[in-house]
């Protein structure tokens, strides 16, 4: 599939979900559940466009981000969704956010101009974070520093460039529509938070980092498990299929 169309389609679906679930839209929990089912279906279909490694990365993000969501939203209340829950579309939505960021970062244009794209992210993000810090958004500024670090030393600059665009868009849209709201201060450390935090993509970058580091190990273990089909005599049957080839990209 054309990687230019991929992030547009996936971000488009997520944008429609937020528009339908907006605070003034009148929808309730059953609408959220229906949107959750639809988002899971979109994620399953979207995973088919990518290679096994990227699929595994996306699923790692879903698992890790879901745990973080339940800890930091209904438990610690660093940010709150409008029903003070974790909407059903959020866990699969994290998978689509990762796939969107990956696909956007791996478009031919971004890959040809990756250095300039990274500079642009640091420049735009730095101006936004600096302005936010002047208004008391200390968390956003810290997360911007994380994003700059990921761009310098992270395992995939392409993903972080894409994540800046995708996460910034969704945070601005979601908070603007009232789907969720960030507290003015962190309830643990008491530091100021913007709504949304200016460097939210840097916070999300930790999800990406876990996926990029953990997924290759998981896929290698799965591949070895798939490849250890043996006969009772301890000899691999001639018709046993090898595990999936690990590659990086869109199929």
N, C-alpha and C positions, 0 to 999 in steps of 0.2 A: 504494500500500500504506500502511496505517496506520503512521505513523512511531513510534507508541508500541510497536507489536509488533515493528518492525524491529530495534531494538537488543536487545530481549529474545531474539529468535530467533538473532541473530548471536552475541551473547555466550553464549547457551546452547550453541550448537554449539562455540565455542571452549572453554567450560568442560568439555564432554563429552570433547573431544579431550585436554585436560590430565588429566582423570580416567583415561582409558584408557591414557595414556602415563606415568602416575605411576611413581615409582621402585620402589614395592613391588608394582606390578601384574604384573610378570613378562613384559611385552611387550618385543620386541626391535626391531631396525632395520626388519624387514619390516612390523611394526605401524606404525612411524612413517611408512614409505613409503605404506602404505595410508591412513593418516590424512591424509597430505599430498595424495594424490589426491582424497580426499573433500573436503578443504578447498578445493582448487582448483575443484572442481565447485560447491561452495557459493558461492565468490566469483563465479564466472561467472554463476550464477543471481541472486545478490544485486545484481550490477551492473545487471541489467535493471530493477531497481526505481528506479534513480536517473537523473538527467539526465546528458547528455554531460559537463558540467563536473565533476560530482561523480565520475563514473566515471574521468575523467582524473586527478583528484586522488588517487583511491584507487590507481590504477596507478603514479603518480609515487611514492607512499609505498612501494609494493611494491618498486620498483626501488631507491630510495634506502636504505630500511631493510635490504634484502638485502645491499647493499654494507657497511653499517655492521655488520650481524650477523657477516659473515665476517671483518671486520677486528678487531672488539672481542671476539669469542668465541674461535674456534679459534686466531687469530693472536696477539692481545695477552693473551687469557685474563683480561679484566676480569670476565667471568662465564662459567660453563661449563654446558653442557647435560650430561645424565647420560652420554651416549656421547661427549662432547667433540667434538661435531659441530654442525651447524646442522640441526635436524630438518626433514624435508621439509614439514611443515605450517606452519613459521614464516614463509617468504616470503608465501604467500597469506594467512596469518593476520594479517599486518600490514595487508593490504588490508581484511580484515573488522574489524579494530580501528578503522581510520579510518572506515569506513562506520558502525560502531556509534556512535562518538563524534559523527559528523556528525548521524546520525538522532536520537540522544538529545538533543543540543544544540538541535535544531530541532523538538522536540516542542512542541505549543502551550503546555504549562505552563511549560517553561523559557523560551520566547520571551517569554511574558507577564511572567515574573518574572526576567528575565535579570540585572538588577542585583543583586537579592537572591541569586540563585544564584551569581553571581560572588563576592559577599561571603562566602557560605557556603564556597565552595571555598578562598578565602584563609584563612578562619578555621580550618577543619578541617585544611587542608594546613599552615598555619603551626604549629598545635599539634603535629601529627605531626612536622614537620621540626624543631621546637624540641626535642622529646623525643628525636628521633634524633640531633641534634647533641650533646646531653648524653651520648649513648652512643658518640660518635665518628663518626657518620654525616655527615661533612662534604660528601660528594658529594650526598647527598640534600638537604641544606639549600641547596646551590648550585642544584640543579635546581628546588627550590621557588621560589627567587628568579627563576629563568627563567620558571616558570609564572606568577608574579605579573606579571612584565613582559609576557608574552604576553596576559594578561587586560587589562592597561592599554593596550598599544599594538599588539597583534596584529591581523591583518586580520579575524578572526572570533572573537569571544568565545564564541559558541555552541559552536564546535568544541572550544575549550579546556576549557569546563565539562564537556562530554561526555567528553573525553579523560581528565580527572581521575578520573571515576567508572570508566570502562572499564579504563584502564591500572592503576589502583590495585587493582581487583578481580582482574585477571589476574596481576599481580605477586604479590599475597598468595597467590593460589591456586597459581600455578606454583612459587613457592619453598616453600610449605607442603607440596606434594605431592612435592617433590624433582625436578621436571622440569628445573630449573636452579638454580644457586646463584651468588651474587655473592661475589667475593673480599673478604677483610676490608680490603684496602688496594689502591688503584689501583696497578698495576705500573709506571706511567709517572711519576706525580707523588707517589705514596706517601700520598695522602690517604685517610682512612677511608671505608669504604662499608658501609652497612647491607645486610641480606639480607631483604627488598629495600631499596633506597634509599628513604627516606621521600618524596622528591619525584620519583619515577620518571616521573610524568606530565609534569613539566617537561622532562625529558630527551627524552621522546617528542614533546613539543611542537615540537621542531626538525623532526621529520619532517612534522608538520602544516604548519609554516610554509613549508617547501620546497614542499609540495603546493599550498598556497593561493596562493603567489606564482608558481610555475612553470606550473601546469596551465592557467591562462587563456591564457598565451602559446602553449603547445603546442597547445591546442585551436584558437586563432585561426589558427595556421599550418596546421593540418590542414584547417580549414574553407576557408581560401583555396586550399589545394592541391586540395580536392574541387571547388571552384568554378571552377577554371581549365581545365575541359574545353573544348577549342577544336577547330574543324574545320580541315582543311588550309588553308583560306583565312583562318584566323585569326578566324573568327566562331564564337561559342559556339552549339552546336546548340540548336534550340528545345526539345528534349526533355531537355536536360541538367538534372539535378537540382541544386539548390543544396546547399551544405554544411549540416550539422546546426545547428539553432538553439541558441545557447549560452544556457542558463538555469541557475538555481541551485535545486535542490530535488529532491524525490522525484517521479517521474513517476506 
